[in-house]
Structure formats: C-alpha cells, structure tokens
Amino acid sequence: MELILLRHPPPDVPAGVCYGRSDIGPDPARFEATVADMNKRIERAFARAGTVAYAVRRMVSSPLKRCALAAERLADRHGLPLAYDERLAEMHFGAWEMQPWHTIAREDIDAWAAEPTHYASPGGESARDVARRVHAWRTQVDGDVLVVVTHLGPIRLLAAQCLGLPLLACQQWPLAFGGVCQLRCHDHHAELICWGG
C-alpha cells in the first residue's frame, strides 16, 4: 500500500494558541495557494508510486474543517472517492484547547515535556491515546494507494508506526502546512519515500 499523508493548510487561529481537536477552519488568505501546492504534491507522489498509482485510489480525511475543506477540493480534482474518519483527527488538548500557550500553567507544560507519551492535559489525550486510534485506523484500511489529509500529530505517529520506530521518534521532524509524507507499506515493513515535498 502507498500511503500519501498530507498535512492540512494553515488554520485560521492566532499564533501562540494551543489547538488540536478544535474544529478550526483554514486561513482563507492562504487556503487556495496551499491547496494548489498540495495538488502538486499529490501528482508528484503518484509519479513516485509508479505503476501502483494506476491502481484503486481513494482519499480519507480528518473531519476537522482545516482538513476536510482541502480534502474535498483535492478529491474532486483527482476524481477520488472521499471518506472521513474521526481517528485521523488531531490530539485533543482538553482544557488547553484554544488557550494561549503562555496562560497554561508552567508545571503542566513541564509535566507534559517530562512524559510526552503518557501525559494528557485535563480532559485531553496523550500521545499514546492518539497512537492507538491511528493504529486502529491503519490496520483497517486497504487498497493500493490511499491519500490522507490529516494533522501533524497523526502523520508523525503513523510514520513512526509504519517504519517500526519508537512512538515519538518522529516528533521533531518538521513538516510544513500542506507538506507530504509518503510511505510504501509492505507486509512487515515500510519505506519512507518522501518527507516534506
């Protein structure tokens, strides 16, 4: 299976605000240009996939607006059937959602930094929780080529899982809005074909 994971366009949220599961739409000033870039990245990913790119293709998206609106455009452009899956949503930050980072208690941030795998903000999810749901999604999908519009957290966790790396091994890997991670998944291993472009 060829997994083409795309990060959503920039969200319409002020800088310095904690957002995860909040259903924020894309920034209208940057949406069109980012979707155009995402379209080019899909075309390059199909070219890298070679003959497998002519096999059955479909698109799956996080239902959050910043992903879903881009996915609708891209699916229409490429003639791909589109489905939504909650398991591809970003981490839920609970009480931290939509709060400026500087207003969140320093001891809470420090606790999260000390134990990023298991720590969950009040009412939120841990990285382990997100990893479980994206793993459940990944084990239930099939097909030859799957284009996925999702968030940075799920992309990093899926990359780590597919590549057989520790859970948080990809946490520092930068990926711009609209960026792509392409994985070629075999029965018991995967190859990282592209990260970023």
Order of alpha helices (4+ residues) and beta strands (2+ residues): beta-alpha-beta-alpha-beta-alpha-alpha-beta-alpha-beta-beta
